């Protein structure tokens, strides 16, 4: 788990997005869903969801990817 209160990590990944309507979600960018597998600071697996989906970042998918390594 990683906290990103300023959104700097999210922006560096290019996974920031603005949701509409802003009256509900606010003017701040949100993060797309993603999952990573990192070993000693090296990203071994990166899964960033397309906007509006939740498939590749799910834990079952990440576990399957780990099993193949």
C-alpha positions as CSV (number, residue, x, y, z in Angstrom):
1,X,0.0,0.0,0.0
2,X,1.2,3.5,-0.9
3,X,-0.2,6.8,0.3
4,X,0.0,9.6,-2.3
5,X,-1.7,12.6,-0.6
6,X,-0.2,15.2,-3.0
7,X,-0.8,13.1,-6.1
8,X,2.9,13.5,-7.2
9,X,3.4,9.7,-7.6
10,X,0.1,9.4,-9.5
11,X,1.1,12.3,-11.8
12,X,4.6,10.8,-12.4
13,X,2.9,7.6,-13.6
14,X,0.6,9.4,-15.9
15,X,-2.3,7.7,-14.2
16,X,-4.0,10.9,-13.0
17,X,-7.5,11.7,-14.3
18,X,-10.3,14.2,-13.6
19,X,-13.7,12.8,-13.0
20,X,-17.0,14.5,-13.9
21,X,-19.1,16.0,-12.5
22,X,-16.6,18.1,-10.4
23,X,-19.5,18.9,-8.0
24,X,-19.4,15.3,-6.8
25,X,-15.7,14.4,-7.2
26,X,-14.1,17.8,-6.7
27,X,-11.6,19.6,-8.8
28,X,-8.6,17.5,-7.7
29,X,-7.3,14.8,-10.0
30,X,-8.0,11.2,-9.1
31,X,-5.8,8.1,-9.7
32,X,-6.6,5.3,-12.1
33,X,-6.6,1.8,-10.6
34,X,-3.2,0.1,-10.8
35,X,-1.2,-2.7,-9.3
36,X,2.6,-3.2,-9.3
37,X,5.1,-5.8,-8.2
38,X,8.3,-4.2,-7.1
39,X,11.5,-5.9,-6.1
40,X,14.3,-3.7,-4.5
41,X,12.9,-0.6,-6.2
42,X,12.6,-2.2,-9.6
43,X,9.1,-2.5,-11.1
44,X,8.8,-6.0,-12.3
45,X,5.0,-5.9,-13.2
46,X,3.0,-2.8,-14.0
47,X,-0.8,-2.9,-14.5
48,X,-2.6,0.4,-15.1
49,X,-6.3,0.2,-15.9
50,X,-7.9,2.1,-18.8
51,X,-10.2,4.7,-17.5
52,X,-13.5,3.2,-16.2
53,X,-12.3,-0.4,-16.0
54,X,-11.2,-2.7,-13.2
55,X,-9.7,-5.9,-14.7
56,X,-5.9,-6.0,-15.0
57,X,-5.2,-4.4,-11.6
58,X,-7.2,-7.0,-9.6
59,X,-5.3,-9.2,-7.1
60,X,-6.2,-12.4,-9.0
61,X,-4.6,-11.1,-12.1
62,X,-1.4,-10.0,-10.3
63,X,-1.2,-13.4,-8.6
64,X,-1.5,-15.1,-12.0
65,X,1.3,-12.9,-13.4
66,X,3.5,-13.8,-10.4
67,X,2.9,-17.5,-10.9
68,X,4.3,-17.1,-14.5
69,X,7.6,-15.6,-13.3
